[in-house]
Amino acid sequence: MLQKVQFAPGFNKQVTATGGEGQWVAGDNVRFRYGTPEKIGGWAQLGSIELTGRNTAIHHFVNASGIKYAALGTNRILYAYSGGIFYDIHPIKSTTTLTNAFSTTNGSAVVTLTFASAHGMNAGDIILLDSFTAITNSNFGSGDFTDVKFMVTSIPSDTTLTITMSSNESGSGASTSGGIRVKHYYPVGPAVETASTGWGLGSWGGVKQGQFTSTLSSGINTSATSLTMASSTSFASSGTVIIDSELITYTANSGGTLSGLTRGANGTTAASHSSGDTVTDASNYFAWNAAASGDIVTAPGLWSLDNFGNKLIATIFGGETFEWDSDPTGATGTRATILANAPTASSFTLVSAPDRHLIFFGTETTIGTSSTRDEMYIRFSDQESIDASTSYTPSAINTAGTQRLADGSKIVGAIRGRDAIYVWTDTALFIMRFVGAPFTFSFQQVGTNCGLIGKNAAVEVDGSAYWMSENGFFRYTGKLESLPCLVEDFVYDDINTIPKQHINAGLNNLFGEVMWFYPNSGADTVNRMVCYNYLDSTPERPVWTTGTLARSAWQDSAVFGKPHASEYDTSSNGTSGSATYVQGNTDGVSYYYEHETGLDQIREGATSSITANIQSGDFDIGQQGGLSGAGNDGEFMMKIRRVLPDFLSQTGDTRITLNLRDFPNQTQASSTLGPFTISSSTNKVDTRARARSISLKVDNTSTSQFWKLGTFRLDIQPDGRR
């Protein structure tokens, strides 16, 4: 007899295959629309070139002239995308003209650049070279250096750095000749977030992060209250340094001299130090006998991007804020510059609309003093003013202000909603709402034990906020709700929570989907996806899917009509000679895509298939011959003689496989007659299969293929108890 095979929408991975009767239990690259599964849409690369590093942020906006822009921030470079072209708009931290700069060695690709004073750079920083003058005794020439970006390979000393060429020196080797101008890009951070912990007792070691180095200009004894270095340019106005094993805090930094010293900080021992000893920034140092607030995490390079009218506002996580004016003629030939008078160290920024305040989260209590950064502190500008000398100083005649949140240890993220701003700490949710004078903004805590897992792990749609916490998925619609999730154990049992900041959320409103991209166990970058369909979900049946779609950043379709997203690839370091290429890059590259276009992936001009599949739970037969007979589950064997496929839509071939099993713990074996290739003209498939239970798998493997399921039917009959 013919029996319809129907399954509830979404995946249920909280049950075994036997318990998943009447449900889908697994799949990849599929979505549900109106309760029916289908293959997801394709994507095509935009711009045809790679971006250096891991893209962490995408922001779309339209300026007053009607020009559409996408701003993209990688862990190394800030880009603007418009009209199919990427522009490097990254801010320059310093520009230095060198003479007698080059040193090379025959048979080596390493070039050493020598500075007259401490350069304040670190390995992995980006430099742009120009104003080249010839090198003697070298095969390298103008084309190798002029307008070429390099990643710094190493820092042999505070006055030297090395870069790596694409080929070896074939000349005798330059030693003292040659000059160049070096433009140092503002550092953003590493591509990957890592964590470590200290151990043991005693102050005999520790962990340093983001360190700068210099050298003592003269020796100091155990009671010295000031010290002078060769250069203190890269050091904060106040903070901590380490010399040998002694931690020293200071309160002032002027002209290479650190003063207001506290010797033997953090339980270390004050000691005498000699001229030429290395002085290292240790503001983020934890000795192994010091109590640290959890794991010591090296945060990845992150951006927050927004626009204040025509101006792009870009903030480096934990660092400076920049502006880039998109309006003037030739804007794409200009670079972002430091936002004057603004805080110099913040977790991230956001523009409040429509009231137009620029808000800094996790920022300085004293503007310009990075050592006063408080990760629970909020500062907002005067209305319509972001760069005046009084923009961020509260007074009786402006709307600037500050607020420190109470619940949590740090502000993790914030997003703009329909009539409020959602602000998450690591433990709680706050609503920040514009109320006008005299308070400007109100702050209301609306949730506890629901903190955000990572900076970019929340989205807002239609007045509701959706986010991922360390203990589940949540929604706020005026009240806090825990989202019921039938794949929750699967996700949280497999997720790698160390690189939390890699987890990012994306909204695809074309299909009513909220997606979270995350790294699974053993991975340090995104390689998995979990999706909630808020249009198809009901309280009785939430619709969730999982898959391997890996996106490091996502932006919905509001400006460009279709979603844009980036994919991070550690296996490539870019195409030599392209406008975005960085010589010596070791951070990998990001590809920028337009989604929901075509049926396949198009990258670097090559088309490849998007392989999609979906698999059901096991189903069986009752005594009367019907599927899932009441009181007879699995008692009878069944014969499956024919499969009658049914597709609502199909392009190209699709495959179906019948997976057979006699016992729940038995390894599932594919039918010897499958997989069966199904074309649009296939009416039936003869199977002659026999089993106690059966599951259905639908998939595709080639390009130019698409499928949307209808209602399959099976020709089955009971075949005894054994």
N, C-alpha and C positions, 0 to 999 in steps of 0.2 A: 504494500500500500504506500501511496505517496504521502509524505509528512513534511510540513513546512518547518524550517529550521530558523528560529527567531531568537535574537539575543538582546539583552538590555544594553543601552548605550553606555559608553565609557569602559574603562578597565577596572576590574576588581582583582587586586593583587594581595588582598588580605586573606585569601582562601587558597586551598589546594586546587589542583585541576579538577578533581572529583567534586569538590564543594562549589566550583564555579559553573555548575550546570546552568544553562540559560544565560550565560554572561561571557563577555570577552575578557581574557585574562592577560594578554600580552600583545605587543605590537611595536611598530616603529614607523615614524614618518606618516602617521595617519591622524585624521581629525574626525569629529562627529558633527554632522549638520542635520538638524531635524531628526536626531536619533539614529542616523545612518552613518556608517564609517566610509571614508573615502581617503585616497591618497592626498597628501598636502600639495600645495602649489610649488612651482619651481622658483629659482632665483638666478640672477645674472649679476656679474661683477660690474661695478660702476667705476669709471675712471681708468680701467685697464692697467693700473699700476698698484704696487703694494705700498702700504704705510709702514714705516719703521716702528717696531715694537708692538706691544699689546694695546689695542684700542680699548679704552675704558669708559668713554663717554661720547654720546652723539646728541647734538642739539640742533633742531631745525627752526628757522625763523625767516620771515620776509621783512626786508627793510622798507623804508618809506618810499623808495623808488620802485618797489615791486619786485626786487631781485631776491630770488630764493637762495638761501645759504644752508649748508650743513656744516657745523663746526664739529671737528673730531679731535679728541685728545688721546694720544697714546702715552705710554710711560716715558717716551722720549721727546715727542714733537707734537705741537699744536698745529692743526691744519684747518683750512677753510675749503669747502667744496662748492663749486657753482659752475653751471654750464658744462658739466662733464670734466672739469679740470680741478686738480688739487693744488692748493697754494700753501706754502710754508709760511705761517704767520707767527711762529714761535718767538717769544720775547728774548732779547739778548741781555745777558747779565753783565758782561764786561767785554770790552774790545781792547786788545793789546797789540801794538806793532813791535815785532821782533826783528833784531838784526843779528847776524852771525848765529842763526837759529838752528840750522839743520846739522844732524849727525847721522850718518848711515854707515853700514858695513857691507862690504862685498859679500854677495851670497845670502843676504838677509833682507826680509821685507819690512823690518822694523825701522822706523824713523824716529829719532829723538829730537824734540823741540826744547830749547833752553830759554827760560825767561830770566829777566834781570832781577825779579823779586818773586816772592811766593805767589803762585797763581790761584790757589784755593780750589782746584779741581780734583775730581775723583775718577777712578776707572769707571767706564760706562757713560760718562758725560759726553755730550755732543758738542763739537766745535765746527765752525765754518771758516774756511781759509780763503783769503783773497789778497790783493795787492802783492802778488808774488814777484820776487826777484830771483835771478838764476842761482842755481846751486852748481858749484864746480865739482869736478871729479865724480859726477853722478849721472846716471841715465834718466833720472826723474826730471821732468820739466814742467812748464807752465800748465799744460793740460792735466797734469796729475794733482795739482793743488788749487788752481784758480776756481773759485765758486764751488768747491767740493766739500761735502760734509763728511766728517770722520767721527767715529766713536773712539774715545780715549781708551787705549789698551791697558796702560799701567802708569803708575806714578812712582818713578824711581826715587824722587826727592820732591821737596816742596817747590823747587824751581824748574823741574823738568817733567815732561810727560812723553809717552810714546804713542805713536799711531802705527797701524799696520797697512802696508800697501797691498795691492792685488798681485804684485810680482816682486821678485827679489832685485836688490841692487846689483847691477852688472858692472858699474864703474868701480874705481878704486876705493870710493867711499868719501862722502863729504865730511868735513870736520868742523870748520868754523865759518864758512861762507854761506851766503843766502839769507834772505829776509822774507817776512810774511806778516800779514795781519790776521790775528786769531780772534774770532768772535765766539764767546762762550755762551751756549744756550743755558737758560735756567734749568737746573736739574729737576726732574720730576720724581723719579724713583725706579726701583727695579721692576721687572716684568712680573715676578712671581712673589707672592706673599709666603713667608716662612715663619716658623716659630721654634723656639728653643727654651730650655729652662736651665737655671743654675742649680748647683748642688753643693753639699758639703758645708763646712764651717770655716770661718776665718776669711779675711779679706785678701786672699792670695790670688784672685782672678776675677773675671767677670766678662760681660758682653758689651761691646761698644757698637753703636749704630750711627750711620750718617756722619761719620767722623771727618773732620778737617785736621790738618796737621801743620805745624810750623816748628821752629827751633828757638831755643833760648839764646838771646843775644849776649847774656852774661849769666854767671852762676848765681844761685840763691841758696841761703842757708835755711835751717829749719824754722826760723822765726820771721822770715821775710813776709811782708804784707803786700808786696807788689812784685810783678815779674814783667820783663820786656822780651818780646818775641821779634823775630825777623819780620813777621807780618801777622796782624790780627784781623785782617779784612773780612775773612769768612766766618769769624767767630761772633756769636751773639753779643749783645750789649751787656748781658749778664748770663751766668751759667756755670758750667763745671768743666774743668780740664783734667787730664791725667798725665803725669810725668812718671815714667817707670811704673811703680805700683801705687803711687800716691795720688788720691783724688783731691783736687783743690777747687773750691767754689770761689767765684769772684762776683763783684757787684757793679763794676764799671770796666769799660773797654775804650781806650782812647789812644790813638797814635801808636799802636803796637804794644801798649802797656795795659796789663790787666791789674786792677787794684781792688782793694777791699777783700783781700784773700782770707779764706778760712782754710787753714792747713789740716791735713789728715782727715778729710771729710769721709763720711760713710764708714767710719771704723777703720780707715786706713791709717798709716803712720807717716807723720811728717818727716821728710828727709832732705838732705842737701842735694842739689842738682847742679850740673856743670854746664858751662856755655856750650851750645850745640846740641844739647839733649832735646829729644823730640817732645813737643807739646801737642797733645791730641784732644780735640773736642770730645767731651764725654757727657754731654747733657742728657743722653739717653743710656747711661751706664748703670748696670746693676751688678754690684759685687755679689759673690756667692754666699755671703753671710747676710745680705740685705734682703728684706722682704719686698718682693715685687708683687704687683697686683695681677697675678696669673702668669701665663706664659709671656715670654719676651718675644714680641712679634715684630718682624721687619715688614712694615706695611708696603704694599705695592705702590707704584706710581699711579695716582688717581687724579682725575679732574672733576670739577663741577662746572657746568656750562649753562648759561642763561643769557638772555638779552635784555638790556635796558633801552628800549627803543631801538635805534640803529646800532647801538654799541653791544658787542659781545662782551660778556663778563665771564672771565675764566679764572678759576682758583685751583692752585695745586694743593692737594690734600696735605694739611699741616703746614702750608707755606703761604706764599704771596698771592695777591689777587691782581689780575691784569685786565685791561680794556682794549678793545679793537673796534675802531669805527668803520662800519661796513659801507657808509654812505658816500664819502668823497670819491671823485674820479681817481682811479688808480688805487683804490683801497686794497685790492688783492696784491699790490706790490709793496704794501706796508706791513709792519709787524705790530703785534700786541705790545703794549707798554705797561709799566707798573701803574696801578691806580693810585693817584696821588692822595695822600692824607688818610688812606684806608689802613685798617689793621694789616699787619705783615705776617701773621701766623694764624690760620684758621683751618678748621676741618673742611668746611665747604661753605658756599654761598647760594642764595636764592633771591630772586626778585619777586616781591609781593605785588600782585595785581588785583584790582586796577589802581590801588593807592600809590604804587611806585615807590617803595622803599627797598633798598638793598640790605639784605639780612646776612650777617655773618654768624655761623654756628661753630661752637667749640673754639672760641677766639680769645684774643688778649683782653685782659682787664685794663691794661695800660697800653694804649695804641703805640705801636712802634717798638715795644719791648717784648720780644718773642718769648722770653723766659716767664712772662706772666700769663701765657696761654692757659686757659681753663677749659677743659673739654665739656663742661656743662654750662658754659657761659654763652649768651646770645647778645649780639650788638646789632642795632639797625640804624640806618642812615636817616637823615632829615628827608622829608618827602621831596621828591624830584631833584635831589641833590646827592651826588655820589663822589665828587672830587674836590669840593671846597674845603678850606681849612677848618670850617665849623660843621662839616657834614655829619660827623660821628660823635660830636660832643653834645650831650643833652643840655638844653637850656630852656628858659621860659618862653623863648620866641621861636623854637623849632620843634620838630616831632621826633628827633633822634632819641634813642633810649637803649637800655640794657635790661637783661633779665637772666638770672641764674636758675636753672631747673633743679628740682629737689630729688627726684626719684631716679637713681641710676648712678653709674660711674662715668659715663660719657654719652654725649649726643652722637648717635650713629648715622641718622639720615633724616631727611625732610623732603616732602613733596608738596606742590601747590595743588589745592583742591578747588572745588567749585566755589565755595564761600569761606574757605579757611585754609590754613597751612597745617599739615600733619607733621608732627615732630616726634621722632622716636629716640629714646635712649636705649641702652642695652637691656632695660627691664620694663619700660613703660611707654605709653602713648600719650602725647599732649596735643591739644588743639590750640593753635595760635591764630587769633582772629583780630582783624583790624576793627577798632572801635572808635577811633578819632580821639581828639583832645579830651582830657589831659593825659591819658595813659597810652594812647596810640594803638597798642596791642594788648589784648587780654590773653591769658594763658590758663588753660583748664586741663587737668589730668583726667583722662577718660578711660584709661586701661592700665592694669598692672600685670606683671608676669607675661608680657606679650611683646617684649622688645624686638627690635629689628636685627636680623642676623648679619647683614652687611649694608653698606651705604646705599647701594643701588637695588635693594631687594624689595622695593615697594612701587606700586603704581596706583593711579586713581582713575576711575571711570564712572561717569554718570553719578557723581556725588558719593561714590563709595571708594574706600581705600582697601586694597588687597596687599598683603605682605607675608613674607616668610620669616618666622621666628626660629629660635633654636629648639623650640618645643612644639612646632606645628605651624599650620597655615591659619591666617586670621583675616577677618573682614570687619570694617567699621562703616556702618550705615546710619549713624546716629546712636547706635549701640554697638558694643563690642561683641563679635561673634567668632567662635572657633569654627573654621570651615570643616565640615565632614569630608573626609578624604579616604577613598578606597585604595590608595597607593601609598599611604603615609609611611607604613613600616618599610616598604620597599625602598623609598627614598631615603629615610633617615637612617636605616641600617647600612646604607651604602655610601652616604655622602661623606666627603672629606671636609670637616668643619674647621680645619686649620686655616686654609686660605679663604676665610669668610668673605673678604672683600671682593673676591672673584665672582661671588654669587650675584646675579643681576636678574631683574624682572623686566618683562616686555609685554606690551599690550598690542594685540592685533584686533582692533575693533571691527574689521571687515568680517570676522568670523566669531566674535564674542569670546576671545581667548585671552587669558592671562597666563604667561609662561614664566617659569623660573629656570635659569640655566646655572648649572652647578658642577663642580668636580666630584667624581665618585672616588671611592676609597682607592688610594694609591696614586691618584692623579693630582697634580698641583695647578692645573688649569682646567677651564670648563670643558666637559665632554659629555654632559647629560642634560636632559630637559624634562621637566614635568609641567603639565598644562591643565588648567581648570577652565572649562567652558561655562561661562556664567549665563549664556543664553539658553543652552539646552538643559542645564541642571535644574533639578527640583529638590525640595527637601527630602523626598523619598529616594531619589537617585541622583547624587552628584556625579557629574561627568568629568572624569579625569583621564588623561593619557600620559604615557611616558615615552621617551625616545632618546636618540643619540644626536639630535640636532645641537650643535655646539656654537653658541654665539656669545662673544665677550661683551657686546653692547647691542641695544635694540632701540629703535625709535619708531613710533607709530606713524600712520599714514596721513596725518592732518595737513602737512605742508606739501609734500611731494606726491600725494595721491595713493602711494603704496608704502608699506613698511620698509625701512632701511635697517640693516644690521651688519655687524662685522664678525669675522671669523679669525681667530688667532692661530697662526701656524708657526710652530717652533722649528720646523724642518727646513725652512727657507729663510735667507737673510736679505732677499731682495734682488731685483734685476739691475745689474751694473749699467750705469749710464742713464737711468730713468731720473725724472725730476725729484723723486722722493728718496732716491738711493743714498744710503749712508755707508761709506767705506769702512770696513772692519766691524760692521754690525754683528753682534752675537745674541741679540734679543729676539730674533724671529721677526715676522711681519704679520700685518693684518690685512685681510681682504674686505672690501666694502661692497655690500650687495643690495640690490633691490629685490624684495621678496614678492611672492604671489604673481610671478610673471613666467609664462611658459610652463613646461612640464619637467624641465631638467635643471641641472646646475651648469652654468656657463662661467668658467674661470680661466683667465689668461687665454681667452679665445677658444678654449676647448670645451666641448659639451660632454657631460657624463651623466649617467642615470641616477635618479633618486630612487633607491630601492625601498619599497614600502611593504609592510606585512601586518597582518592581524591574525590572532589565533584565539579560538574559543576554548572554554572549559570543556570537560568531558560530558557527554550525554549518553543515555542508554535507552533500553526498550522495556516496555511492560509486557505482561502476559497476553494482553489483547493486541499486541502489535504496535501500539502507539509509543511515541517517545515519552520517556519519563513517566512511566505508568505508576500510578499511586500504589504504594505498598509493595512494589515489585522492582525497585531500583536496583539494577544490575543483576537481577536473578537470572535473566535469560540472555543467552547469546543472541546476536542478531546478524542477519545477512543484509548487506548493503549492495544492491544490484545496480543501481543507477544514481547519478547525481544530475539534477536539472539546475544548471546555473541561472542566475538572474541578476543583471546589473542595471541599475538606473542610468548609468553612463559608463562608457568604456571606449578608450582610445588605445589601439594596439592590442597586444596579447596580455592576458593575465593568467596566473597559475592558481590551481587549488590543490591542496594536499589533504588526504584523510589520514589522521594519526590514530592508530589502533592500540587498544590496551585491554587486557583481560582482568588485571588487578591494579588497584590504585598505586601500589609501590613498584609495579613493574615498569621497567624502562620503556618509554613510549617509542614505538617503531613506526616509521612511515609506511604507508601502503606501498606494496611493490608495484602498484599500478599508477602511483603518483610520484612527482607532481604532474598534474594534467594541465596542458596548455589550453586555455580557453580564448577563443576569438569571438568577435561579435556575431559570428554565424554558428557557433557551437550550440546545439540544442540540448544534448545530453552527453554524459560520460558513463560508459559501462565500467563497473568496478569489480564486481564479484568479491567483495571484501567480507570478512567475517570477524567479529570481535564482541566482547562484552560491553565495551564503551568506545566512543569515537569522539574526536575533536576535529574541527575544520580550521584550516589555515588558508588564507588568501594572500598572494604576494605578486610582485612584479620585479623584474631584474634588468630590463633594458631601457634605453632612451625612448622618448616619444610615447610613453605609456601612462594611462590614467584609468582609474576605476572608482566607481561608487556603487556599493552593494545594494541589491534589492533583497528579495526574499528567496533563499535557496530552498529546494525541495529534495528529499531523499526517498528513493524507492527501497523500503525496508520490510523485513518480516522476521518474527521470532524464530529461533533455531535451536531450541532446547536449552537445558540448564548447564550442560557441559560441552 
